[in-house]
Amino acid sequence: MTEWWSHILVPGGRKDLGRLLASHPDACAKTERLLTGLTVMKLIKIANCEYNYCRIGRDIAATGDVVGRSDRAWRILDNKVANIQMRSGTAWMRTVDLLSPGSEEGLARVRALPIDRVIDVCERLIQGPYTACADGTGRQSADRLAVRPEVSRRRAESASGVHAPPPADFDEWATWWYRRLGARPEGAAYLAGVAAWRKAWQPKRVRAVLLAESHVAQRDGDLRSRVRTDWTGIRGLPSQYVRLVYCLGYGESGICSPPPQGNGGTWQYWNIFGQIARGENQPPKSASSLSSRLRWKLAVLTELQGRGIWLQDASALGLYLGSGRRVDPTGQVQLIRDSYQRWVWPSVEGDNPEKVWVIGSGVAGALAGLPGVERARVVTQPQDREPGRHLAGLARMREDLSHL
């Protein structure tokens, strides 16, 4: 058995998701079915799904009936493992190559494990061989890295120019970066709200990614505000107010209680959404009612979701503080690259998106050379000093996405 298999089979961790899955009354039978016909590829799919689609607090409720939550976790896991598409040339597929040597014995040991230990194996797989392959340098690099796992892990962690902690725990990663930037931390509940609103509008399969810089950082009082969504007719929408374009209350204080301070919203991004979906800008507040504007926004979001178009932010942490203020720019490029590689690209990689459009030349520069990013698919920020340049780029983007 190779060093990598020895690494990922070390007991320890006990991730919350593993405990939740193990709490299901039929956990043993479900685990047996999940591991039937286990191959390296299937193990990678399980790790991919655990990493990207089964996050407690985002995809699965953090509190409530344990059996119900466990049942949802199993349904997500089974469905994604059965249907996720793995694209050649990705870090996941390089990890398959990395784990192929010694897999017969390694897989036999995994098949004998209970589900909580299987999830532990997946976590160590992500922290070890997957992270070692995430620099995108290909099979030759993976073969070289396989010789010494501890060295390869350090190389992968410093690929973006920083020695960041492992990607297994988002909250610890966020805390590390807030300290490095000297920034005021956003609350875990706020960041969970950002993730929940984004998740609410994620297509079944992401065909195109619109990649912006970040959401607007949390302000005092934001966590007290709730967004009314009963008018949408859509069940399960979040109610936490956050400063993200997908949050229906951002920019629309009429459906927020209490109204947040400084709730101007990002009408520029609604114009981008509207142009892609309908070839039109958001109705201005001066010429529209609240109800008509909200109906327009709901129709646009539904259209984009149905076409497989999804907005992601390269930075999972809010960089813009409002009123022209930003966090200290020191280390921002490293943060953006690190966030994109650890959280953003893995969240869409399994869907094999056909196009990635970056919004902002600075964001594109920070992400240069990373998976999915192409120099030809960049549009400048809506606030470009030369408005014609942004509009020309927006027209190219709209045309490029018109067949979706």
GIRA-V51278 format. One record per residue. N is the residue number from 1. RES is the residue in one letter. PHI is phi in whole degrees, 0 to 359 (none if undefined). NEAR is the number of other C-alpha atoms within 8 Angstrom. Layout:
BEGIN
n-><N | N>
res-><RES | RES>
phi-><PHI | PHI>
near-><NEAR | NEAR>
END
This chain:
BEGIN
n-><1 | 2 | 3 | 4 | 5 | 6 | 7 | 8 | 9 | 10 | 11 | 12 | 13 | 14 | 15 | 16 | 17 | 18 | 19 | 20 | 21 | 22 | 23 | 24 | 25 | 26 | 27 | 28 | 29 | 30 | 31 | 32 | 33 | 34 | 35 | 36 | 37 | 38 | 39 | 40 | 41 | 42 | 43 | 44 | 45 | 46 | 47 | 48 | 49 | 50 | 51 | 52 | 53 | 54 | 55 | 56 | 57 | 58 | 59 | 60 | 61 | 62 | 63 | 64 | 65 | 66 | 67 | 68 | 69 | 70 | 71 | 72 | 73 | 74 | 75 | 76 | 77 | 78 | 79 | 80 | 81 | 82 | 83 | 84 | 85 | 86 | 87 | 88 | 89 | 90 | 91 | 92 | 93 | 94 | 95 | 96 | 97 | 98 | 99 | 100 | 101 | 102 | 103 | 104 | 105 | 106 | 107 | 108 | 109 | 110 | 111 | 112 | 113 | 114 | 115 | 116 | 117 | 118 | 119 | 120 | 121 | 122 | 123 | 124 | 125 | 126 | 127 | 128 | 129 | 130 | 131 | 132 | 133 | 134 | 135 | 136 | 137 | 138 | 139 | 140 | 141 | 142 | 143 | 144 | 145 | 146 | 147 | 148 | 149 | 150 | 151 | 152 | 153 | 154 | 155 | 156 | 157 | 158 | 159 | 160 | 161 | 162 | 163 | 164 | 165 | 166 | 167 | 168 | 169 | 170 | 171 | 172 | 173 | 174 | 175 | 176 | 177 | 178 | 179 | 180 | 181 | 182 | 183 | 184 | 185 | 186 | 187 | 188 | 189 | 190 | 191 | 192 | 193 | 194 | 195 | 196 | 197 | 198 | 199 | 200 | 201 | 202 | 203 | 204 | 205 | 206 | 207 | 208 | 209 | 210 | 211 | 212 | 213 | 214 | 215 | 216 | 217 | 218 | 219 | 220 | 221 | 222 | 223 | 224 | 225 | 226 | 227 | 228 | 229 | 230 | 231 | 232 | 233 | 234 | 235 | 236 | 237 | 238 | 239 | 240 | 241 | 242 | 243 | 244 | 245 | 246 | 247 | 248 | 249 | 250 | 251 | 252 | 253 | 254 | 255 | 256 | 257 | 258 | 259 | 260 | 261 | 262 | 263 | 264 | 265 | 266 | 267 | 268 | 269 | 270 | 271 | 272 | 273 | 274 | 275 | 276 | 277 | 278 | 279 | 280 | 281 | 282 | 283 | 284 | 285 | 286 | 287 | 288 | 289 | 290 | 291 | 292 | 293 | 294 | 295 | 296 | 297 | 298 | 299 | 300 | 301 | 302 | 303 | 304 | 305 | 306 | 307 | 308 | 309 | 310 | 311 | 312 | 313 | 314 | 315 | 316 | 317 | 318 | 319 | 320 | 321 | 322 | 323 | 324 | 325 | 326 | 327 | 328 | 329 | 330 | 331 | 332 | 333 | 334 | 335 | 336 | 337 | 338 | 339 | 340 | 341 | 342 | 343 | 344 | 345 | 346 | 347 | 348 | 349 | 350 | 351 | 352 | 353 | 354 | 355 | 356 | 357 | 358 | 359 | 360 | 361 | 362 | 363 | 364 | 365 | 366 | 367 | 368 | 369 | 370 | 371 | 372 | 373 | 374 | 375 | 376 | 377 | 378 | 379 | 380 | 381 | 382 | 383 | 384 | 385 | 386 | 387 | 388 | 389 | 390 | 391 | 392 | 393 | 394 | 395 | 396 | 397 | 398 | 399 | 400 | 401 | 402 | 403 | 404>
res-><M | T | E | W | W | S | H | I | L | V | P | G | G | R | K | D | L | G | R | L | L | A | S | H | P | D | A | C | A | K | T | E | R | L | L | T | G | L | T | V | M | K | L | I | K | I | A | N | C | E | Y | N | Y | C | R | I | G | R | D | I | A | A | T | G | D | V | V | G | R | S | D | R | A | W | R | I | L | D | N | K | V | A | N | I | Q | M | R | S | G | T | A | W | M | R | T | V | D | L | L | S | P | G | S | E | E | G | L | A | R | V | R | A | L | P | I | D | R | V | I | D | V | C | E | R | L | I | Q | G | P | Y | T | A | C | A | D | G | T | G | R | Q | S | A | D | R | L | A | V | R | P | E | V | S | R | R | R | A | E | S | A | S | G | V | H | A | P | P | P | A | D | F | D | E | W | A | T | W | W | Y | R | R | L | G | A | R | P | E | G | A | A | Y | L | A | G | V | A | A | W | R | K | A | W | Q | P | K | R | V | R | A | V | L | L | A | E | S | H | V | A | Q | R | D | G | D | L | R | S | R | V | R | T | D | W | T | G | I | R | G | L | P | S | Q | Y | V | R | L | V | Y | C | L | G | Y | G | E | S | G | I | C | S | P | P | P | Q | G | N | G | G | T | W | Q | Y | W | N | I | F | G | Q | I | A | R | G | E | N | Q | P | P | K | S | A | S | S | L | S | S | R | L | R | W | K | L | A | V | L | T | E | L | Q | G | R | G | I | W | L | Q | D | A | S | A | L | G | L | Y | L | G | S | G | R | R | V | D | P | T | G | Q | V | Q | L | I | R | D | S | Y | Q | R | W | V | W | P | S | V | E | G | D | N | P | E | K | V | W | V | I | G | S | G | V | A | G | A | L | A | G | L | P | G | V | E | R | A | R | V | V | T | Q | P | Q | D | R | E | P | G | R | H | L | A | G | L | A | R | M | R | E | D | L | S | H | L>
phi-><none | 285 | 300 | 295 | 295 | 300 | 295 | 281 | 268 | 295 | 295 | 140 | 95 | 57 | 292 | 305 | 299 | 299 | 295 | 294 | 299 | 291 | 281 | 293 | 302 | 253 | 302 | 297 | 294 | 294 | 296 | 299 | 294 | 299 | 267 | 295 | 67 | 297 | 234 | 301 | 299 | 293 | 297 | 297 | 296 | 299 | 297 | 300 | 293 | 300 | 286 | 253 | 234 | 238 | 276 | 291 | 97 | 240 | 268 | 230 | 303 | 279 | 225 | 117 | 302 | 296 | 297 | 297 | 294 | 296 | 298 | 296 | 300 | 295 | 297 | 298 | 299 | 298 | 294 | 292 | 299 | 285 | 241 | 295 | 258 | 259 | 267 | 295 | 85 | 269 | 298 | 299 | 288 | 293 | 292 | 303 | 298 | 294 | 265 | 298 | 297 | 79 | 288 | 301 | 289 | 298 | 294 | 300 | 291 | 296 | 300 | 272 | 268 | 288 | 297 | 295 | 286 | 297 | 295 | 301 | 300 | 298 | 298 | 290 | 297 | 292 | 291 | 259 | 298 | 296 | 299 | 295 | 266 | 284 | 280 | 73 | 270 | 97 | 299 | 301 | 294 | 297 | 299 | 292 | 291 | 294 | 293 | 226 | 305 | 292 | 288 | 297 | 296 | 293 | 297 | 296 | 292 | 259 | 298 | 265 | 94 | 226 | 261 | 278 | 289 | 303 | 276 | 293 | 238 | 295 | 297 | 294 | 298 | 297 | 300 | 300 | 287 | 301 | 295 | 297 | 275 | 65 | 259 | 290 | 294 | 277 | 291 | 300 | 293 | 292 | 297 | 295 | 295 | 301 | 297 | 292 | 294 | 295 | 297 | 299 | 249 | 287 | 294 | 302 | 227 | 280 | 263 | 216 | 249 | 261 | 248 | 262 | 277 | 193 | 287 | 275 | 297 | 299 | 241 | 303 | 92 | 299 | 291 | 279 | 272 | 241 | 256 | 277 | 235 | 299 | 289 | 283 | 77 | 254 | 278 | 87 | 293 | 295 | 243 | 291 | 285 | 219 | 264 | 223 | 302 | 291 | 286 | 294 | 273 | 286 | 93 | 229 | 295 | 296 | 246 | 246 | 222 | 288 | 298 | 289 | 282 | 58 | 263 | 283 | 76 | 234 | 298 | 299 | 284 | 294 | 295 | 297 | 302 | 296 | 295 | 292 | 281 | 225 | 71 | 213 | 275 | 298 | 300 | 294 | 299 | 290 | 235 | 212 | 272 | 302 | 295 | 292 | 292 | 294 | 297 | 296 | 298 | 297 | 295 | 294 | 297 | 296 | 297 | 295 | 299 | 295 | 272 | 84 | 256 | 223 | 272 | 237 | 250 | 298 | 259 | 284 | 250 | 289 | 262 | 262 | 261 | 92 | 55 | 78 | 263 | 224 | 293 | 308 | 293 | 300 | 85 | 295 | 298 | 296 | 298 | 299 | 294 | 296 | 298 | 298 | 287 | 276 | 240 | 281 | 298 | 301 | 287 | 238 | 304 | 294 | 275 | 53 | 301 | 282 | 216 | 231 | 254 | 265 | 257 | 117 | 296 | 295 | 296 | 299 | 296 | 294 | 262 | 307 | 89 | 271 | 304 | 84 | 273 | 236 | 298 | 285 | 247 | 226 | 238 | 290 | 298 | 303 | 274 | 310 | 296 | 249 | 306 | 298 | 292 | 296 | 296 | 294 | 294 | 296 | 296 | 296 | 296 | 300 | 294 | 295 | 263 | 294 | 277 | 283>
near-><9 | 7 | 10 | 11 | 12 | 9 | 10 | 11 | 10 | 7 | 6 | 5 | 5 | 10 | 9 | 7 | 12 | 14 | 10 | 12 | 14 | 11 | 10 | 10 | 5 | 6 | 11 | 9 | 7 | 8 | 10 | 9 | 7 | 8 | 8 | 7 | 4 | 10 | 7 | 11 | 7 | 9 | 10 | 12 | 12 | 11 | 13 | 12 | 12 | 12 | 9 | 9 | 11 | 14 | 11 | 10 | 8 | 11 | 10 | 11 | 9 | 6 | 5 | 7 | 6 | 9 | 9 | 8 | 12 | 12 | 10 | 9 | 13 | 9 | 8 | 10 | 13 | 9 | 8 | 10 | 11 | 6 | 6 | 9 | 7 | 11 | 9 | 5 | 7 | 9 | 11 | 11 | 11 | 14 | 13 | 11 | 9 | 11 | 12 | 8 | 8 | 10 | 11 | 6 | 8 | 11 | 11 | 8 | 8 | 10 | 10 | 6 | 8 | 9 | 12 | 13 | 11 | 11 | 14 | 14 | 12 | 14 | 11 | 11 | 11 | 12 | 12 | 13 | 15 | 13 | 12 | 15 | 16 | 10 | 9 | 9 | 9 | 9 | 8 | 7 | 9 | 14 | 9 | 7 | 11 | 12 | 7 | 8 | 14 | 6 | 8 | 11 | 13 | 9 | 9 | 12 | 14 | 10 | 8 | 8 | 6 | 8 | 7 | 8 | 8 | 8 | 9 | 7 | 7 | 7 | 7 | 8 | 12 | 9 | 9 | 10 | 9 | 11 | 8 | 8 | 12 | 7 | 9 | 5 | 6 | 10 | 7 | 7 | 7 | 12 | 10 | 10 | 12 | 13 | 9 | 11 | 13 | 12 | 9 | 8 | 11 | 11 | 11 | 5 | 7 | 14 | 13 | 13 | 13 | 12 | 12 | 12 | 12 | 12 | 14 | 11 | 12 | 12 | 6 | 5 | 8 | 11 | 11 | 6 | 13 | 11 | 13 | 10 | 10 | 6 | 5 | 6 | 6 | 7 | 4 | 4 | 8 | 9 | 8 | 10 | 14 | 13 | 12 | 11 | 11 | 8 | 12 | 9 | 13 | 16 | 10 | 12 | 11 | 7 | 9 | 14 | 10 | 7 | 9 | 11 | 6 | 4 | 10 | 7 | 10 | 9 | 8 | 7 | 9 | 12 | 11 | 10 | 11 | 13 | 12 | 12 | 10 | 7 | 7 | 8 | 9 | 11 | 7 | 6 | 8 | 4 | 6 | 9 | 7 | 9 | 6 | 8 | 12 | 9 | 8 | 9 | 10 | 9 | 8 | 12 | 10 | 9 | 9 | 13 | 12 | 8 | 9 | 14 | 13 | 13 | 9 | 10 | 11 | 14 | 13 | 10 | 10 | 12 | 12 | 12 | 13 | 8 | 4 | 6 | 7 | 9 | 9 | 8 | 7 | 5 | 8 | 9 | 7 | 11 | 10 | 14 | 13 | 9 | 12 | 12 | 11 | 9 | 9 | 13 | 10 | 11 | 9 | 10 | 11 | 11 | 11 | 11 | 11 | 6 | 8 | 13 | 14 | 14 | 14 | 12 | 11 | 6 | 13 | 13 | 7 | 10 | 11 | 9 | 5 | 8 | 6 | 6 | 13 | 9 | 7 | 4 | 10 | 13 | 13 | 11 | 9 | 8 | 5 | 9 | 4 | 6 | 9 | 6 | 9 | 13 | 8 | 8 | 11 | 11 | 8 | 8 | 12 | 10 | 7 | 7 | 9 | 7 | 4 | 6>
END
